[in-house]
Amino acid sequence: MAEFGPAINGVEDPDELEAILAAEEGGENRDNVKTLIESRIEKVTEDAGETGEIDPGELSTAELGNALQGIDDEERLQEVLDAEEAGEDRRAAVNLIQNRIDSVQEEEAPDEIEVVPPEEKHPELDHPTADKQYVKAIENGDYRDMWVYCETQAGELIDVSKEMLGKARDLMDTYNDDYDADERVVAVLIGSDVEQHVDDVIAYGADVVIYHEDDRLERFQHKPYTELFCDMARWGGDPTAEEGPNEADWREYDEPRYTVFPATNNGRDLSALVQGELDSGLASDCSDLYIEEAMISNPAKTGRPGTKKEFERVLHMKRPDFSGFEYSTILCLDNPTREFHPQGASVIPGSFDLPEPDHDREGEVIEHDLDLEADWLRVSVTDHDRLDEGVDLTGHDVVVAMGRGIGDDPTEGMELGLELANAFEDAGLGVSRGIVTGSYEFAGHVERYTAEERQIGETGQVVEPDLYIAAGISGAVQHKVGMDESETVIAVNTDPDARIRDFSDFFVEGDLFEVLPELTAALESGELDIGAVAADGGATDD
């Protein structure tokens, strides 16, 4: 009997229960067992059908308890409670009904997460942003458009600005189709003599151009550039914080939906400062962007444990993670108590194709007007020298890249790489970040080939040669970003499980100090037709 009770409670089919009852009646015919089965049949039948009206006066306390388990409607339970209190008013029955009401209410409203401001939770810490007077649109804000900061250097619009405009154009065209919307690409220009670039940024994909021109902004300065961008984004609401944003003729929203910056030295600085001032987040050094929904179960975002929430129109920002060997997708999502907009990203130069300009495109041009405060311009450049132009590896047919594998003899390793590069008609010599940041000691002329200007990867140059030879490079994602579009990749590494093997066309398991001299000799003697190797582009190992 002790085993039969739990077993019978697991049966949900009334027909199966009737068959068990018939078997018991035809067998031992135990009264206590039949009562247990009949009670289970009654319970399952009530759950399966409509419970109908319950008259508590016709039910025992035990029967009432069973009947209540099938009711999840708080109003119906309240009617049963009213009927009991107006009738027999049994204390045990009233408690049963009230407990069921409490249970239903708890199911409908799980405990909310208590949100305590950081300055209250940790008063002993310094909170420099706790006294910010201006936090706009933290609840029910209106956000639209994708804003692109278009950087200029030495008076020229740099390529990554054009690349971002092309990507933004593609993203917002798809966005408008998917959401039946009419949102725009907004280009931002700040500096000296930037009006000359207005037509170009429209040709590369902008619908609207906002520019601020001032001779004092010839060179990038953190404070004025940040204040100007944020003032554009809020349109007058900052930095004074005395009033909310003034309405702008060309837009009817609080802040941008998305902001995109170049992951250059200046762009990295500006993006972090702007997103912080706008009380939002930033995914830096991204290599891809796309917009779609995201289903999230994190209670910090949903507001309740154990629940899921779908966020719409989310900018998915793909970047190498901290391991160096995988990509992570970063999302900037609202919290239940505040909103995080704009959703911001900085983009690695070369991540997107350089679009063809359409000089027939038309767009709206807005000149931004704001008096620069003297305190914003505390740095004055009195004189400057222009450095010689850095090394450009992007135009070579062949690129030889050296990595940490040179460690046994750094100078000799770089010499071997240089000799191999010189064996080609058009080749450049690059290095991985491990060479730039490592503590290697180099002797002689090879040291100049190890400078940061020759770095290939996420924070260096992005190359697309016909042939890429990676010697002693493990294949971290940060490096892969800089050479992934190469036509043919040959890797030389002593580690047969090196990550670079996964994205190489040819993998040579061996020591670069032995392999590179043989490769150079074969090229110089004509024994190896490297053009045929590049054309073959197979995925076999040598």
C-alpha positions as CSV (number, residue, x, y, z in Angstrom):
1,M,0.0,0.0,0.0
2,A,2.9,2.4,0.7
3,E,4.2,1.9,-2.8
4,F,0.8,1.9,-4.4
5,G,-0.2,5.4,-3.3
6,P,2.7,7.3,-5.0
7,A,2.3,5.1,-8.1
8,I,-1.4,5.8,-8.5
9,N,-0.8,9.5,-8.1
10,G,1.4,9.5,-11.1
11,V,-1.4,8.2,-13.4
12,E,-3.3,11.0,-15.3
13,D,-5.5,9.0,-17.6
14,P,-9.0,8.4,-16.2
15,D,-9.5,5.3,-18.5
16,E,-6.3,3.7,-17.1
17,L,-7.4,4.4,-13.6
18,E,-10.8,2.8,-14.3
19,A,-9.0,-0.3,-15.6
20,I,-6.9,-0.4,-12.4
21,L,-10.1,-0.1,-10.3
22,A,-11.7,-3.0,-12.2
23,A,-8.6,-5.1,-11.8
24,E,-8.7,-4.5,-8.0
25,E,-12.4,-5.3,-7.8
26,G,-11.7,-8.6,-9.7
27,G,-8.8,-9.4,-7.5
28,E,-8.2,-8.8,-3.8
29,N,-11.0,-6.2,-3.8
30,R,-9.4,-4.2,-0.9
31,D,-11.7,-1.3,0.3
32,N,-8.8,1.1,1.1
33,V,-7.2,0.5,-2.3
34,K,-10.5,1.1,-4.1
35,T,-11.1,4.3,-2.1
36,L,-7.7,5.5,-3.1
37,I,-8.3,4.8,-6.8
38,E,-11.7,6.3,-6.8
39,S,-10.4,9.5,-5.2
40,R,-7.7,9.7,-7.9
41,I,-10.3,9.2,-10.6
42,E,-12.4,12.1,-9.2
43,K,-9.3,14.3,-9.0
44,V,-8.1,13.6,-12.5
45,T,-11.6,14.0,-13.9
46,E,-12.0,17.4,-12.2
47,D,-8.7,18.6,-13.6
48,A,-9.4,17.4,-17.1
49,G,-12.8,19.1,-17.4
50,E,-14.3,22.4,-16.4
51,T,-14.5,22.7,-12.7
52,G,-17.8,24.6,-12.9
53,E,-19.3,26.3,-9.9
54,I,-18.1,25.1,-6.6
55,D,-20.6,25.1,-3.7
56,P,-18.3,24.7,-0.6
57,G,-21.4,23.8,1.5
58,E,-21.7,20.5,-0.4
59,L,-18.1,19.5,0.0
60,S,-16.1,18.2,2.9
61,T,-12.9,20.1,3.8
62,A,-10.8,17.4,2.1
63,E,-13.0,17.4,-1.0
64,L,-12.9,21.2,-1.1
65,G,-9.1,21.2,-1.0
66,N,-8.9,18.8,-4.0
67,A,-11.3,20.9,-6.0
68,L,-9.4,24.1,-5.3
69,Q,-6.2,22.7,-6.9
70,G,-7.8,22.9,-10.3
71,I,-8.6,26.6,-10.1
72,D,-6.1,29.2,-11.1
73,D,-8.5,32.2,-11.5
74,E,-8.2,34.5,-8.5
75,E,-11.7,35.9,-9.0
76,R,-13.3,32.4,-9.0
77,L,-11.4,31.6,-5.8
78,Q,-12.6,34.8,-4.2
79,E,-16.2,33.8,-5.1
80,V,-15.7,30.4,-3.4
81,L,-14.3,32.2,-0.3
82,D,-17.3,34.5,-0.2
83,A,-19.7,31.5,-0.4
84,E,-17.9,29.7,2.4
85,E,-17.9,32.7,4.7
86,A,-21.6,33.3,3.9
87,G,-22.4,29.7,4.7
88,E,-20.8,27.3,7.2
89,D,-17.7,29.6,7.5
90,R,-15.5,26.7,8.5
91,R,-12.1,27.9,9.7
92,A,-10.2,25.1,8.0
93,A,-12.1,25.6,4.7
94,V,-11.5,29.4,4.8
95,N,-7.8,28.8,5.4
96,L,-7.6,26.4,2.5
97,I,-9.2,28.8,0.1
98,Q,-7.1,31.8,1.3
99,N,-3.9,29.7,0.9
100,R,-4.9,28.9,-2.7
101,I,-5.5,32.5,-3.4
102,D,-2.1,33.4,-2.0
103,S,-0.5,30.7,-4.1
104,V,-2.1,31.9,-7.3
105,Q,-1.0,35.5,-6.6
106,E,2.6,34.4,-6.0
107,E,2.6,32.6,-9.3
108,E,1.3,35.6,-11.2
109,A,3.8,38.0,-9.6
110,P,7.2,36.6,-8.9
111,D,9.4,38.5,-6.6
112,E,10.9,41.6,-8.3
113,I,14.6,42.3,-8.1
114,E,15.3,45.2,-5.7
115,V,17.3,47.8,-7.4
116,V,19.6,49.9,-5.2
117,P,21.6,52.8,-6.6
118,P,25.3,52.1,-6.3
119,E,25.9,55.3,-4.3
120,E,23.4,53.9,-1.7
121,K,24.6,50.4,-1.8
122,H,28.2,51.3,-1.4
123,P,28.4,54.8,0.2
124,E,32.0,54.3,1.1
125,L,33.1,54.4,-2.5
126,D,33.7,57.4,-4.7
127,H,30.9,57.8,-7.3
128,P,32.0,60.5,-9.7
129,T,28.8,60.2,-11.8
130,A,26.3,60.1,-8.9
131,D,25.8,63.8,-9.0
132,K,25.1,64.0,-12.8
133,Q,22.3,66.4,-13.3
134,Y,21.3,65.3,-16.7
135,V,20.2,61.7,-17.6
136,K,17.7,62.0,-20.5
137,A,15.1,59.5,-21.6
138,I,15.8,56.8,-19.0
139,E,12.2,55.8,-19.2
140,N,10.0,55.5,-22.3
141,G,12.5,57.4,-24.4
142,D,12.1,57.8,-28.1
143,Y,15.2,56.6,-30.1
144,R,15.7,56.6,-33.9
145,D,18.4,56.4,-36.6
146,M,22.0,55.2,-36.7
147,W,24.6,57.8,-36.2
148,V,28.1,57.4,-37.6
149,Y,31.0,59.5,-36.5
150,C,33.1,60.2,-39.6
151,E,36.7,60.9,-38.7
152,T,39.0,63.0,-40.7
153,Q,42.8,63.1,-40.5
154,A,45.0,65.8,-42.1
155,G,41.9,67.2,-43.7
156,E,40.9,63.9,-45.4
157,L,38.0,61.6,-44.8
158,I,39.6,58.3,-43.8
159,D,38.6,55.0,-45.3
160,V,37.1,53.5,-42.2
161,S,34.5,56.4,-42.1
162,K,33.5,55.4,-45.6
163,E,33.4,51.7,-44.7
164,M,31.1,52.4,-41.7
165,L,28.8,54.6,-43.8
166,G,28.4,51.7,-46.3
167,K,27.7,49.2,-43.5
168,A,25.2,51.6,-41.8
169,R,23.4,52.1,-45.1
170,D,23.0,48.3,-45.6
171,L,21.9,47.8,-41.9
172,M,19.3,50.6,-42.0
173,D,17.9,49.6,-45.4
174,T,17.3,46.1,-44.0
175,Y,16.1,47.5,-40.7
176,N,13.5,49.6,-42.5
177,D,12.3,46.7,-44.6
178,D,12.0,44.4,-41.5
179,Y,10.3,46.8,-39.3
180,D,8.3,48.8,-41.9
181,A,10.2,51.9,-40.6
182,D,11.8,55.0,-42.1
183,E,14.9,55.5,-40.0
184,R,18.1,57.1,-41.4
185,V,21.8,57.1,-41.4
186,V,23.1,60.3,-39.7
187,A,26.8,61.3,-40.3
188,V,28.6,63.4,-37.8
189,L,31.5,65.6,-38.8
190,I,33.5,67.6,-36.2
191,G,36.7,69.6,-36.8
192,S,38.2,72.3,-38.9
193,D,37.1,72.7,-42.5
194,V,34.9,69.6,-42.4
195,E,32.0,71.1,-44.5
196,Q,34.0,70.1,-47.6
197,H,33.2,66.5,-46.8
198,V,29.4,66.8,-46.6
199,D,28.8,65.7,-50.1
200,D,31.2,62.8,-49.8
201,V,29.5,61.3,-46.7
202,I,26.1,61.6,-48.4
203,A,27.5,59.8,-51.4
204,Y,28.8,57.0,-49.2
205,G,25.4,56.4,-47.6
206,A,24.3,59.2,-45.2
207,D,20.8,60.6,-45.3
208,V,21.5,63.4,-42.9
209,V,24.8,65.2,-42.1
210,I,25.4,67.2,-38.9
211,Y,28.7,69.1,-38.8
212,H,30.4,71.5,-36.5
213,E,33.2,73.5,-37.9
214,D,35.8,75.5,-35.8
215,D,39.4,76.3,-36.6
216,R,40.3,75.5,-33.0
217,L,39.2,71.9,-33.6
218,E,41.8,71.2,-36.3
219,R,43.2,68.4,-34.1
220,F,41.2,66.0,-32.0
221,Q,40.7,67.1,-28.4
222,H,38.7,64.9,-26.0
223,K,36.6,67.5,-24.2
224,P,35.2,69.7,-27.0
225,Y,34.6,66.7,-29.4
226,T,32.7,64.8,-26.6
227,E,30.6,67.8,-25.6
228,L,29.8,68.6,-29.2
229,F,28.7,65.1,-30.1
230,C,26.6,64.7,-27.0
231,D,25.0,68.1,-27.6
232,M,24.1,67.0,-31.1
233,A,22.7,63.7,-29.8
234,R,20.6,65.5,-27.2
235,W,20.2,68.7,-29.2
236,G,20.8,71.3,-26.5
237,G,20.1,69.4,-23.3
238,D,23.8,69.1,-22.3
239,P,26.3,70.3,-21.1
240,T,24.5,72.9,-19.0
241,A,21.9,70.5,-17.7
242,E,19.6,73.4,-17.0
243,E,16.9,72.4,-19.4
244,G,16.0,69.3,-21.5
245,P,16.7,69.0,-25.2
246,N,15.4,71.7,-27.5
247,E,13.4,70.3,-30.4
248,A,15.2,70.1,-33.6
249,D,13.5,70.8,-36.9
250,W,14.9,67.7,-38.6
251,R,14.1,65.1,-35.9
252,E,11.5,64.2,-33.3
253,Y,13.3,61.8,-30.9
254,D,15.4,62.0,-27.7
255,E,18.6,60.3,-28.7
256,P,20.1,58.1,-31.5
257,R,19.1,54.4,-31.5
258,Y,22.6,53.4,-32.5
259,T,26.0,55.1,-32.6
260,V,29.0,53.8,-34.6
261,F,32.6,55.0,-34.3
262,P,35.9,54.0,-35.9
263,A,38.2,52.0,-33.7
264,T,41.1,54.3,-34.4
265,N,43.1,56.0,-31.6
266,N,40.9,59.0,-31.6
267,G,37.7,57.0,-32.3
268,R,38.3,54.7,-29.3
269,D,38.7,57.7,-27.0
270,L,35.7,59.6,-28.4
271,S,33.4,56.5,-28.4
272,A,34.0,55.7,-24.7
273,L,33.6,59.3,-23.6
274,V,30.4,59.9,-25.6
275,Q,28.7,56.6,-24.6
276,G,29.6,57.2,-21.0
277,E,28.2,60.8,-21.1
278,L,25.0,59.5,-22.8
279,D,24.7,57.0,-19.9
280,S,24.9,54.0,-22.2
281,G,27.4,51.2,-23.1
282,L,30.0,50.5,-25.7
283,A,31.3,47.4,-27.5
284,S,34.8,48.3,-28.7
285,D,36.9,47.0,-31.6
286,C,34.0,45.2,-33.4
287,S,34.5,43.3,-36.6
288,D,30.8,42.8,-37.5
289,L,27.4,44.3,-36.8
290,Y,23.8,43.1,-37.4
291,I,20.4,43.9,-36.1
292,E,17.8,41.4,-34.9
293,E,15.7,40.3,-31.9
294,A,17.3,38.7,-28.8
295,M,15.6,36.4,-26.3
296,I,17.1,37.1,-22.8
297,S,16.5,35.2,-19.5
298,N,19.0,37.2,-17.4
299,P,17.0,38.5,-14.4
300,A,19.0,41.7,-14.4
301,K,17.4,42.5,-17.8
302,T,14.0,40.8,-17.5
303,G,13.4,42.1,-13.9
304,R,12.2,38.7,-12.6
305,P,14.0,35.4,-12.2
306,G,12.8,32.5,-14.3
307,T,11.3,34.6,-17.0
308,K,12.3,35.4,-20.6
309,K,11.9,38.6,-22.5
310,E,12.4,39.3,-26.2
311,F,14.2,42.5,-27.0
312,E,13.6,44.0,-30.4
313,R,15.9,45.9,-32.8
314,V,19.0,44.9,-30.9
315,L,22.4,45.8,-32.4
316,H,24.5,42.6,-32.2
317,M,28.2,43.7,-32.0
318,K,30.7,40.9,-32.8
319,R,34.3,41.2,-31.4
320,P,37.2,39.0,-30.4
321,D,36.8,37.9,-26.8
322,F,39.5,38.0,-24.1
323,S,40.8,34.5,-24.8
324,G,42.0,35.7,-28.2
325,F,40.6,32.6,-29.9
326,E,36.9,33.1,-30.1
327,Y,34.4,35.8,-31.0
328,S,31.8,37.2,-28.6
329,T,28.6,39.0,-29.5
330,I,27.9,42.0,-27.3
331,L,24.4,43.3,-26.7
332,C,23.4,46.7,-25.1
333,L,20.0,46.0,-23.5
334,D,17.7,48.0,-21.3
335,N,17.2,47.3,-17.6
336,P,13.8,47.3,-16.0
337,T,14.6,50.5,-14.2
338,R,16.4,52.4,-17.0
339,E,17.1,52.4,-20.7
340,F,20.5,52.1,-22.4
341,H,20.6,54.1,-25.6
342,P,22.3,54.7,-27.9
343,Q,23.5,51.2,-28.5
344,G,27.2,51.9,-29.4
345,A,30.1,50.2,-31.1
346,S,33.5,51.1,-32.4
347,V,34.6,49.3,-35.6
348,I,38.0,48.0,-36.6
349,P,39.2,49.6,-39.8
350,G,39.0,47.2,-42.8
351,S,36.2,45.1,-41.3
352,F,33.7,46.2,-43.9
353,D,34.0,46.7,-47.7
354,L,34.7,50.1,-49.0
355,P,31.5,51.1,-50.8
356,E,31.3,52.8,-54.2
357,P,30.2,56.4,-53.8
358,D,26.9,57.4,-55.3
359,H,27.3,61.1,-56.1
360,D,23.7,61.4,-57.2
361,R,22.4,60.7,-53.7
362,E,20.8,63.6,-51.9
363,G,20.7,64.3,-48.2
364,E,19.9,66.8,-45.5
365,V,22.7,69.0,-44.2
366,I,22.6,70.6,-40.7
367,E,25.2,73.0,-39.3
368,H,25.4,72.6,-35.6
369,D,25.8,75.7,-33.5
370,L,27.2,75.7,-30.0
371,D,29.7,78.1,-28.3
372,L,32.7,76.3,-27.1
373,E,33.5,77.0,-23.5
374,A,37.0,78.0,-22.7
375,D,37.4,75.2,-20.2
376,W,36.9,72.7,-23.0
377,L,40.0,74.0,-24.8
378,R,42.6,73.8,-22.1
379,V,45.2,72.3,-24.5
380,S,46.7,74.5,-27.2
381,V,49.0,73.1,-29.9
382,T,51.6,75.8,-30.6
383,D,53.8,73.9,-33.1
384,H,54.0,70.4,-34.6
385,D,56.1,68.2,-36.9
386,R,54.5,65.8,-39.3
387,L,56.1,62.4,-39.0
388,D,57.0,60.4,-42.1
389,E,54.1,58.3,-43.4
390,G,54.0,54.9,-41.8
391,V,54.4,51.5,-43.5
392,D,51.4,50.4,-45.6
393,L,51.2,46.7,-46.0
394,T,47.8,46.7,-47.7
395,G,49.0,47.0,-51.3
396,H,51.4,44.1,-51.5
397,D,50.7,40.9,-53.4
398,V,52.4,38.9,-50.7
399,V,52.7,39.5,-46.9
400,V,55.1,37.6,-44.7
401,A,54.1,37.9,-41.0
402,M,56.3,36.9,-38.1
403,G,55.1,35.9,-34.6
404,R,56.3,34.7,-31.2
405,G,58.0,31.7,-32.9
406,I,61.1,33.8,-33.3
407,G,61.7,33.6,-29.6
408,D,64.8,31.3,-29.7
409,D,66.7,33.9,-31.7
410,P,64.6,37.1,-32.3
411,T,67.1,38.8,-34.6
412,E,67.8,35.7,-36.7
413,G,64.1,35.0,-36.9
414,M,63.3,38.5,-38.3
415,E,66.3,38.2,-40.7
416,L,64.8,35.0,-42.1
417,G,61.4,36.6,-42.5
418,L,63.0,39.6,-44.3
419,E,64.9,37.3,-46.6
420,L,61.8,35.4,-47.5
421,A,59.9,38.7,-48.2
422,N,62.8,39.9,-50.4
423,A,62.6,36.7,-52.5
424,F,59.2,37.9,-53.9
425,E,58.7,40.6,-56.4
426,D,56.2,42.5,-54.3
427,A,56.1,41.5,-50.6
428,G,55.9,43.3,-47.3
429,L,57.0,42.1,-43.9
430,G,54.6,42.4,-40.9
431,V,54.4,41.2,-37.3
432,S,51.9,40.0,-34.8
433,R,51.0,41.9,-31.7
434,G,53.1,39.5,-29.7
435,I,56.2,40.9,-31.4
436,V,55.2,44.5,-30.7
437,T,54.4,44.0,-27.1
438,G,57.0,41.4,-26.3
439,S,60.3,42.0,-24.5
440,Y,62.4,40.8,-27.4
441,E,65.8,42.3,-28.0
442,F,66.8,42.9,-31.6
443,A,70.2,43.8,-33.0
444,G,70.9,45.7,-36.2
445,H,68.6,46.8,-38.9
446,V,65.8,44.3,-38.2
447,E,64.6,46.2,-35.2
448,R,62.8,48.7,-37.5
449,Y,60.7,45.9,-38.9
450,T,59.2,45.1,-35.5
451,A,57.6,48.5,-34.8
452,E,53.8,48.9,-34.2
453,E,53.3,50.4,-37.6
454,R,53.9,46.9,-39.1
455,Q,51.4,45.1,-36.7
456,I,48.7,43.1,-38.4
457,G,45.4,42.4,-36.6
458,E,42.6,43.9,-34.7
459,T,44.6,46.9,-33.5
460,G,46.9,47.1,-36.5
461,Q,46.6,46.8,-40.3
462,V,44.1,44.7,-42.1
463,V,45.6,43.1,-45.2
464,E,44.1,41.1,-48.1
465,P,47.1,39.8,-50.2
466,D,47.1,37.1,-52.7
467,L,49.4,35.1,-50.4
468,Y,49.9,35.4,-46.7
469,I,52.7,33.5,-44.9
470,A,52.4,33.3,-41.2
471,A,55.5,32.1,-39.4
472,G,55.4,31.3,-35.7
473,I,51.9,32.8,-35.2
474,S,49.4,30.9,-33.1
475,G,46.3,32.3,-34.7
476,A,44.5,34.4,-32.1
477,V,41.2,35.9,-33.3
478,Q,42.7,39.4,-32.9
479,H,45.3,38.4,-35.6
480,K,42.8,36.6,-37.7
481,V,40.8,39.8,-38.1
482,G,43.8,41.4,-39.8
483,M,44.4,38.7,-42.5
484,D,41.2,36.7,-42.8
485,E,40.5,37.9,-46.3
486,S,43.8,36.8,-47.7
487,E,43.4,34.7,-50.9
488,T,45.8,31.9,-49.8
489,V,47.3,31.4,-46.3
490,I,50.4,29.4,-45.5
491,A,51.2,28.8,-41.9
492,V,54.4,27.5,-40.3
493,N,54.2,26.4,-36.7
494,T,55.8,23.8,-34.5
495,D,52.4,23.2,-32.7
496,P,50.3,20.8,-34.8
497,D,47.2,22.0,-32.9
498,A,47.8,25.7,-33.4
499,R,44.6,27.6,-34.0
500,I,45.9,29.1,-37.2
501,R,45.8,25.7,-38.8
502,D,42.0,25.9,-38.9
503,F,42.0,28.9,-41.3
504,S,45.2,28.1,-43.4
505,D,45.2,26.6,-46.8
506,F,48.6,25.1,-46.3
507,F,50.0,24.2,-42.9
508,V,53.7,23.3,-42.4
509,E,54.4,21.7,-39.1
510,G,58.0,22.7,-38.4
511,D,60.4,25.2,-36.9
512,L,60.4,28.5,-38.8
513,F,64.2,28.6,-38.4
514,E,64.4,25.5,-40.5
515,V,61.4,25.9,-42.8
516,L,61.9,29.6,-43.9
517,P,65.5,29.1,-45.3
518,E,64.3,26.2,-47.4
519,L,61.3,28.1,-48.7
520,T,63.5,31.1,-49.6
521,A,66.0,28.9,-51.4
522,A,63.3,27.1,-53.3
523,L,61.9,30.4,-54.4
524,E,65.2,31.8,-55.5
525,S,66.2,28.6,-57.4
526,G,62.8,28.4,-59.2
527,E,62.0,25.0,-57.7
528,L,58.9,26.4,-56.0
529,D,56.3,28.3,-58.1
530,I,54.6,30.3,-55.4
531,G,52.1,31.7,-57.9
532,A,50.9,28.1,-58.6
533,V,50.6,27.5,-54.8
534,A,48.5,30.7,-54.4
535,A,46.4,29.8,-57.4
536,D,45.8,26.3,-56.0
537,G,44.7,27.5,-52.6
538,G,44.0,24.0,-51.4
539,A,43.4,23.0,-47.8
540,T,46.0,20.2,-47.7
541,D,48.9,20.1,-45.3
542,D,52.6,19.8,-46.3
